[in-house]
């Protein structure tokens, strides 16, 4: 699939696929493991489809990683050429996606901003010793909002800063 190849090329250009912040963070799968990581989302362990119906996984969604505090998936929607990035709470019995970036490129740029603000705050001890100021939080959220041209709510990114 062309869109998947584009995402994989973008992912390969990213130096670091994991950012830790306090007790949470983001982890992106290595490009070579993305296909295998679809088990439990679009396919069952026996290879049967888990897609279809209202609230079920869509065949155009590809899991690319997860939020590390709760394990909620990060996924792209290949039906949109921009490859927007979503998350959804797992374990709820149905998927209710929330857009967290308007494109794969924007997501990776937002992740780089997250990595920048996470320096010196990658675990709870560091975070206690170097707490995030309100100004830093607001500047980060403003950058993410600007990268996404104001088309997303920055709530996901704000919650990452509270972990």
N, C-alpha and C positions, 0 to 999 in steps of 0.2 A: 504494500500500500504506500503510495507516494507520501502522504502526510506522515505516516509512521517513520519512513526513511528520513524525512526532514527533521522530525523531532529527535531521532537517534543521532543525526549529525549535530544538532544543537547540543544535545546532552554530551556528546563526545568532546565538544568544545569547552565544556565547563570543567574547570580545574578540580574543584572540590564538590562532591555530591552530597555531603552531609554538613549541616550547620546545627550545632548544639547551642541552646540558650537556656540557662537554668536547668530545669528538669525536662524541658521539651526541646523541640527543634524540628528540622525537616531532613528527610533522607530521600534521595533520588536513587533509583536503581541504576546500576551500570547498564549501558546500552545492551550489552550481550545477555543480560538477564531479564529484560523487559518481557519477552514472550513467555518465559517460564513463570513469571510473576502474575500472570492473568488467572491462574488457578485460584478458585474461590470467589472470583469476580465474574468474568465472562464465561468461564468454563469450570466444570466440576472436576475433581481429581480423576474421574473415569473418562474425561474428555467430552462429556455431554454439555450442551449449552445451558447456561444459567440466565440467558437473555430472554426478553420478551415480556409483554404485559406491563400494565401501569405499576410504577414503583420498582420495577425490576431493572437489573443492569441492562444497559443498551449496548448493542453490538458495535457501536461507533466509539465507545469509551475504552480507553487504554490506560491502565494503571501505570503510573510512572514512579511512584514512591508513596511515602506516607508521612504524616505528622507523628513525631516520635513519642509525645506524651500520652496520647490516646490511641494511636495506631490508625487514625482515620486516613483513608486513601487519598492520594492526589492523582488526578487523572485528566487526560486530554480528551477532547471531543473531536474525532477525525471527520465528522460531518461538516465542520466549519473549517475553511482553509486557513484561518488564523490559528487554529489549534488552541482554543481557549482552555484554561486550566480550572478544574473544579475540585472541591472536596465534598465529602458527605459523611455524616456520622454512621459508623458501622454498628451492626447489632440491633438496629431498630426495626428490622423486618421489611423495610423498604428503603430505597435510595431516594433522598431528597437533595439533589446537588446544589451547591452554592458556588457561584463563579468567584474565583480568587485572582484571576488574571485574564485579561482580554486576549492574550496570545501566549504561545510557548516562549517567544522571545521576551515578552514583558515579564512573564513569570521568572525566567532565569535572571533577568535584570533585578527584579524585586528580591530574589533570593540572594543575589550579590550584595544588595543593600542590607538585607538581614544579616548576612555573614559579617559585614562591616560593623554593624552595631553589636554583634555578639562577641566581638573580640574582648577578652577579659571578663566575659560573663558566661562561659560555656558550661558551667556547672553551678549548683546552688551556693557553694562556698565563694566562688568568684563573683557570683551575682550579688551576694550579701556584702562583699567587700567593695564592689563597684556597681552600686545600684544605678539603674537607668533613671535619668532625670526627666521631668515632665517635658522640658524643651527637647531633649533627645528623642523621646517618644513621639512628640508632635512633629518634629522634623522628619523622622523616619516615615511616619504615616502620610505626611504630605508628599514625600518623594514617591512612595508607592502609589498614592492616588494620582499624582502627576504622570507617572509612567503609564498608568492605565487610563489616562485622559479623563479621569473622573467617572469612568463607566462601571466601577465596582465599589461596593462598600468595603472599607478597609478593616472591618471587624475581625476577619480571620487573622490578619497580620497583627492587629492590636492584641488579640488573645494570645498569640505566640509570645508576646512580650510580658505576659502575666504569669507564665509558667515558671 
